[in-house]
Amino acid sequence: MSSTTTVSTPARLARGLALAFAGSLLLTVSAKVSVPFYPVPMTLQTLALLVLGFTLGPRLGALSVIAYLAQGAAGLPVFADTPAKGIGLAYMMGPTGGYLLGFIASAWLAGIFAARGWTRTLWRALSASLLAQAVVFVPGLIWLGALIGFDKPILALGLYPFIIGGIVKSALAAAIAVALVRHRAR
């Protein structure tokens, strides 16, 4: 192993950790831009997730989300409506808990799509964005149903109000991703 490799590995690790931390800060800011819905608020977090995955790749995108969730679990007021609606694990066990878990898969999947070249054209990027965002709803709806009861209108509470906003955020994330790919190509 050459000295160049050993020197660059700690620098590369530090760069990766710094990017993941910056990504977690972006998620925090995006959580604070919120439209109050019940039982789950609408935020800009899915837009941030998609952009993180598209730009940082699957590992660093997912690591950004994990860092964000760890900060929230530790009691930092990083989530939407915190500290007013609680902090830490108590907040994470509430109605948004499943969506928060879905964030990891969403950022990872967006990163996979980007690595496979889906962010080179707007239509493919939009498809990737919609699919990666949809992943958030799987654990989110299951968690919400387990929490409030599957006899309640889970889709009306946890999916339908977010469809139009989700499409808009997916389109924005796709446009940002394609613009960044084109900018890098120059």
C-alpha positions as CSV (number, residue, x, y, z in Angstrom):
1,M,0.0,0.0,0.0
2,S,1.5,3.3,-1.0
3,S,1.7,6.3,1.3
4,T,-0.6,8.2,-1.1
5,T,-3.4,5.7,-0.5
6,T,-3.0,5.9,3.3
7,V,-2.9,9.7,3.3
8,S,-5.9,10.1,1.0
9,T,-8.1,7.5,2.9
10,P,-8.4,9.7,6.1
11,A,-8.9,12.8,4.0
12,R,-11.6,11.0,1.9
13,L,-13.3,9.7,5.1
14,A,-13.2,13.2,6.6
15,R,-14.7,14.7,3.4
16,G,-17.4,12.0,3.3
17,L,-18.3,12.6,7.0
18,A,-18.4,16.4,6.4
19,L,-20.7,16.0,3.4
20,A,-23.0,13.7,5.3
21,F,-23.1,16.2,8.2
22,A,-23.9,19.0,5.7
23,G,-26.6,16.8,4.3
24,S,-28.1,16.3,7.7
25,L,-28.1,20.1,8.2
26,L,-29.9,20.5,4.9
27,L,-32.5,18.0,6.1
28,T,-32.9,20.0,9.3
29,V,-33.5,23.2,7.5
30,S,-35.9,21.5,5.1
31,A,-37.9,20.1,8.0
32,K,-38.5,23.6,9.4
33,V,-40.2,24.6,6.1
34,S,-43.5,23.0,7.0
35,V,-47.2,23.2,6.1
36,P,-49.2,21.9,9.0
37,F,-51.2,18.8,8.1
38,Y,-52.5,16.2,10.5
39,P,-51.2,13.7,11.5
40,V,-48.1,14.2,9.4
41,P,-46.8,17.7,8.4
42,M,-45.8,18.5,4.8
43,T,-42.2,19.6,4.6
44,L,-39.4,20.1,2.0
45,Q,-37.6,17.1,3.3
46,T,-38.4,14.8,0.4
47,L,-37.0,17.4,-1.9
48,A,-33.8,17.5,0.2
49,L,-33.6,13.7,0.3
50,L,-33.8,13.4,-3.4
51,V,-31.2,16.1,-4.0
52,L,-28.9,14.5,-1.5
53,G,-29.2,11.1,-3.0
54,F,-28.8,12.4,-6.6
55,T,-25.8,14.5,-5.7
56,L,-24.0,12.5,-3.0
57,G,-24.8,9.0,-4.2
58,P,-26.4,6.1,-2.3
59,R,-24.0,5.7,0.6
60,L,-23.4,9.3,1.5
61,G,-27.1,10.2,0.8
62,A,-28.2,7.5,3.2
63,L,-25.5,8.4,5.7
64,S,-26.8,12.0,5.7
65,V,-30.2,10.7,6.6
66,I,-28.8,8.4,9.3
67,A,-26.9,11.3,10.8
68,Y,-30.0,13.4,10.7
69,L,-32.0,10.7,12.5
70,A,-29.2,10.2,15.0
71,Q,-29.3,13.9,15.8
72,G,-33.1,13.7,16.3
73,A,-32.9,10.6,18.4
74,A,-30.3,12.4,20.6
75,G,-32.9,15.1,21.3
76,L,-31.8,17.8,19.0
77,P,-34.8,19.7,17.6
78,V,-34.1,18.7,13.9
79,F,-37.6,17.4,13.0
80,A,-40.6,19.2,11.7
81,D,-42.6,20.9,14.6
82,T,-39.9,20.2,17.2
83,P,-39.5,21.0,20.0
84,A,-43.2,22.0,20.1
85,K,-44.4,18.4,19.4
86,G,-41.7,16.6,21.3
87,I,-38.1,15.6,20.7
88,G,-36.0,12.6,20.5
89,L,-37.2,9.1,20.4
90,A,-40.6,10.1,21.6
91,Y,-41.1,12.2,18.5
92,M,-39.7,9.5,16.3
93,M,-42.2,7.0,17.7
94,G,-45.1,9.3,16.7
95,P,-47.0,9.5,13.4
96,T,-44.0,10.5,11.3
97,G,-41.8,7.6,12.5
98,G,-42.3,5.4,9.5
99,Y,-41.7,8.2,7.1
100,L,-38.5,9.0,8.8
101,L,-37.3,5.4,8.3
102,G,-38.4,5.6,4.7
103,F,-36.1,8.6,4.2
104,I,-33.0,6.4,4.4
105,A,-34.3,4.1,1.6
106,S,-35.4,7.1,-0.5
107,A,-32.0,8.8,-0.4
108,W,-30.3,5.5,-1.1
109,L,-32.5,4.7,-4.1
110,A,-32.1,8.2,-5.5
111,G,-28.3,7.7,-5.3
112,I,-28.6,4.4,-7.1
113,F,-30.6,6.0,-9.9
114,A,-28.1,8.8,-10.2
115,A,-25.2,6.3,-10.3
116,R,-26.9,4.4,-13.1
117,G,-27.3,7.6,-15.2
118,W,-30.9,8.4,-14.6
119,T,-30.2,12.0,-13.9
120,R,-28.8,12.8,-17.4
121,T,-32.3,13.5,-18.9
122,L,-35.2,15.2,-17.3
123,W,-37.8,12.5,-18.0
124,R,-35.6,9.7,-16.5
125,A,-34.7,11.9,-13.6
126,L,-38.4,12.7,-13.0
127,S,-39.2,8.9,-13.0
128,A,-36.3,8.2,-10.7
129,S,-37.4,11.1,-8.4
130,L,-41.0,9.9,-8.2
131,L,-40.0,6.3,-7.5
132,A,-37.4,7.3,-4.9
133,Q,-40.0,9.5,-3.2
134,A,-42.7,6.8,-3.3
135,V,-40.4,4.6,-1.2
136,V,-41.0,7.0,1.8
137,F,-44.7,6.1,1.9
138,V,-44.3,2.4,2.3
139,P,-43.0,2.3,5.9
140,G,-44.7,5.6,6.6
141,L,-48.2,4.2,5.9
142,I,-47.5,0.9,7.6
143,W,-46.3,2.8,10.7
144,L,-49.2,5.2,10.7
145,G,-51.7,2.4,10.4
146,A,-50.1,0.5,13.2
147,L,-50.1,3.6,15.4
148,I,-53.6,5.0,14.8
149,G,-55.3,1.8,13.6
150,F,-55.8,0.3,10.2
151,D,-59.5,0.8,10.5
152,K,-58.8,4.6,10.0
153,P,-58.5,6.1,6.6
154,I,-54.7,5.7,6.4
155,L,-54.4,6.7,2.7
156,A,-56.5,9.8,3.2
157,L,-54.4,10.9,6.2
158,G,-50.9,9.8,5.2
159,L,-50.8,9.7,1.4
160,Y,-53.4,11.6,-0.6
161,P,-52.7,15.1,0.9
162,F,-49.0,14.7,-0.2
163,I,-49.4,13.6,-3.8
164,I,-49.5,17.0,-5.5
165,G,-46.7,18.4,-3.3
166,G,-44.7,15.2,-3.9
167,I,-45.0,15.5,-7.7
168,V,-43.9,19.2,-7.5
169,K,-40.9,18.3,-5.2
170,S,-40.0,15.4,-7.5
171,A,-40.0,17.7,-10.5
172,L,-37.8,20.2,-8.7
173,A,-35.4,17.5,-7.6
174,A,-35.2,16.1,-11.1
175,A,-34.5,19.5,-12.6
176,I,-31.8,20.2,-10.0
177,A,-30.2,16.8,-10.6
178,V,-30.2,17.3,-14.4
179,A,-28.8,20.8,-14.1
180,L,-26.0,19.6,-11.8
181,V,-25.1,16.8,-14.2
182,R,-25.0,19.2,-17.1
183,H,-22.9,21.7,-15.1
184,R,-20.4,19.0,-14.1
185,A,-20.1,18.0,-17.8
186,R,-18.8,21.4,-18.8
